[in-house]
Amino acid sequence: MRSVKVTALLGMAVLATTTAKAADLPMMPPPMYAPPVEIGASWYLRGDIGMTNQKVGSLFNVLYNSVSSVETVQKEFDSSPLFGIGIGYQFNHWLRVDVTGEYRGSANFKGLDIVNGGAFTDEYRASKSEWLFLANVYADLGTWWCVTPFVGVGIGFSRNTISGFLDVNTPFNGVAHAETASKWNFAWAIHAGLAYKVTPNFTVELAYRYVSLGDAVSGDLVTFNGVSTINNPMEFRNLTSHDFKLGIRWMLDSTPTYAPPPLMRKG
């Protein structure tokens, strides 16, 4: 009986000693969950094809000042193709920027002025093309089933070219033409569209863009026999376009880089 009591006393003493030593150790807080933080981003290349739907706000020629009235009853452009390339940078899942260069193919123009209330008419034919350079910023609005809607704005410059301009005055059997001429303008754009991520580094875009291209001007108008009594190029003012584009983006480094969770230090 005495040996049992001695054993119990020894056990209690060992337990008390162990508890006292444990109380002297610093308490460790439970580990906190730290989600991976993306610290990397990526450059990308892009290419676009599409169609333009262009409009001109008004026409002007200095000879308009020599008549009592001019009514422009037709000023239409045909659609034309566009081809663009660019390079961009994806900051995160919400923000990206790119710089693009684009050639906009020749769009045929047809116009008709009625002068002095119908005294005579002027019929116009021409072609217009542009080089468009834009710096763009986009906001990606979230991704659902690999589809990301986005909006954006851009600013830059457009080089507008008028070629093959012809003015036919049927009542007076008059014909005038102009040499090819180009004009640089400030340009701006608004973007909206949907992007579909096919693979981690390959994305397809379907986008709409409204773009303001500034003005364009033809060369000096001269008669069929080469006579020009005044410098009178035809001015195309306030050119705009509703564009529809199919684009691709190729990420140059699609592997995200993650920061490891912080190490827990003993107190």
GIMO-V504865 format. One record per residue. RES is the residue in three letters. OMEGA is omega in whole degrees, 0 to 359 (none if undefined). NEAR is the number of other ideal C-beta (glycine too) atoms within 8 Angstrom. Layout:
# GIMO-V504865
res/omega/near
RES/OMEGA/NEAR
RES/OMEGA/NEAR
This chain:
# GIMO-V504865
res/omega/near
MET/178/4
ARG/182/5
SER/178/6
VAL/179/7
LYS/179/8
VAL/180/8
THR/179/8
ALA/179/8
LEU/179/8
LEU/179/8
GLY/180/8
MET/179/8
ALA/179/8
VAL/180/8
LEU/179/8
ALA/180/8
THR/180/8
THR/179/8
THR/180/8
ALA/179/8
LYS/180/8
ALA/180/7
ALA/180/6
ASP/181/5
LEU/177/6
PRO/180/5
MET/179/5
MET/178/7
PRO/178/6
PRO/181/4
PRO/179/5
MET/178/5
TYR/178/4
ALA/180/7
PRO/178/4
PRO/180/7
VAL/180/7
GLU/179/8
ILE/181/6
GLY/175/9
ALA/188/6
SER/169/10
TRP/176/10
TYR/171/14
LEU/179/11
ARG/173/15
GLY/184/9
ASP/166/16
ILE/181/10
GLY/180/10
MET/179/9
THR/172/13
ASN/195/9
GLN/178/13
LYS/175/8
VAL/182/12
GLY/181/7
SER/173/8
LEU/176/13
PHE/174/8
ASN/183/10
VAL/178/8
LEU/174/8
TYR/183/8
ASN/183/5
SER/179/4
VAL/184/9
SER/181/4
SER/174/7
VAL/176/8
GLU/178/7
THR/184/10
VAL/176/6
GLN/176/7
LYS/190/8
GLU/171/7
PHE/168/11
ASP/173/7
SER/179/8
SER/179/13
PRO/173/9
LEU/180/15
PHE/183/9
GLY/173/15
ILE/179/10
GLY/176/12
ILE/184/8
GLY/181/14
TYR/178/10
GLN/181/11
PHE/181/8
ASN/182/7
HIS/186/4
TRP/190/6
LEU/175/10
ARG/178/11
VAL/172/11
ASP/176/13
VAL/186/11
THR/171/14
GLY/190/10
GLU/172/13
TYR/180/11
ARG/189/13
GLY/184/9
SER/175/8
ALA/180/14
ASN/181/9
PHE/174/14
LYS/181/8
GLY/179/13
LEU/174/11
ASP/170/12
ILE/189/9
VAL/176/11
ASN/176/8
GLY/178/6
GLY/178/6
ALA/174/6
PHE/181/10
THR/170/11
ASP/177/10
GLU/185/10
TYR/172/15
ARG/179/11
ALA/172/14
SER/179/10
LYS/174/16
SER/181/12
GLU/159/11
TRP/184/9
LEU/180/17
PHE/185/11
LEU/166/12
ALA/190/9
ASN/172/14
VAL/185/10
TYR/170/12
ALA/174/9
ASP/194/13
LEU/182/7
GLY/185/6
THR/176/9
TRP/180/6
TRP/177/4
CYS/180/8
VAL/182/9
THR/171/13
PRO/181/11
PHE/172/13
VAL/181/9
GLY/175/11
VAL/179/9
GLY/174/13
ILE/179/9
GLY/185/12
PHE/178/9
SER/175/14
ARG/186/11
ASN/184/16
THR/174/11
ILE/180/17
SER/176/10
GLY/182/7
PHE/181/14
LEU/178/10
ASP/181/14
VAL/177/10
ASN/187/13
THR/182/8
PRO/183/7
PHE/180/6
ASN/180/6
GLY/177/9
VAL/175/10
ALA/180/11
HIS/182/10
ALA/175/14
GLU/176/7
THR/179/8
ALA/181/11
SER/181/8
LYS/175/10
TRP/181/6
ASN/167/12
PHE/180/8
ALA/175/15
TRP/186/10
ALA/172/14
ILE/183/11
HIS/170/14
ALA/180/10
GLY/179/11
LEU/177/10
ALA/179/13
TYR/181/11
LYS/181/10
VAL/175/7
THR/180/6
PRO/182/7
ASN/181/7
PHE/183/11
THR/177/10
VAL/181/11
GLU/167/14
LEU/192/9
ALA/171/12
TYR/178/10
ARG/169/12
TYR/183/10
VAL/174/12
SER/188/10
LEU/181/14
GLY/184/12
ASP/173/11
ALA/183/14
VAL/175/10
SER/169/14
GLY/180/10
ASP/178/10
LEU/177/14
VAL/180/9
THR/183/9
PHE/179/7
ASN/172/4
GLY/182/6
VAL/174/6
SER/182/10
THR/180/3
ILE/177/6
ASN/187/6
ASN/175/10
PRO/175/12
MET/181/16
GLU/175/10
PHE/189/13
ARG/175/10
ASN/177/9
LEU/177/16
THR/180/11
SER/170/12
HIS/186/9
ASP/173/13
PHE/190/9
LYS/168/15
LEU/185/10
GLY/174/13
ILE/175/11
ARG/179/13
TRP/179/9
MET/181/13
LEU/177/9
ASP/187/7
SER/182/9
THR/181/6
PRO/177/6
THR/184/7
TYR/173/9
ALA/179/7
PRO/177/4
PRO/182/6
PRO/179/5
LEU/178/4
MET/180/7
ARG/178/4
LYS/179/5
GLY/none/5
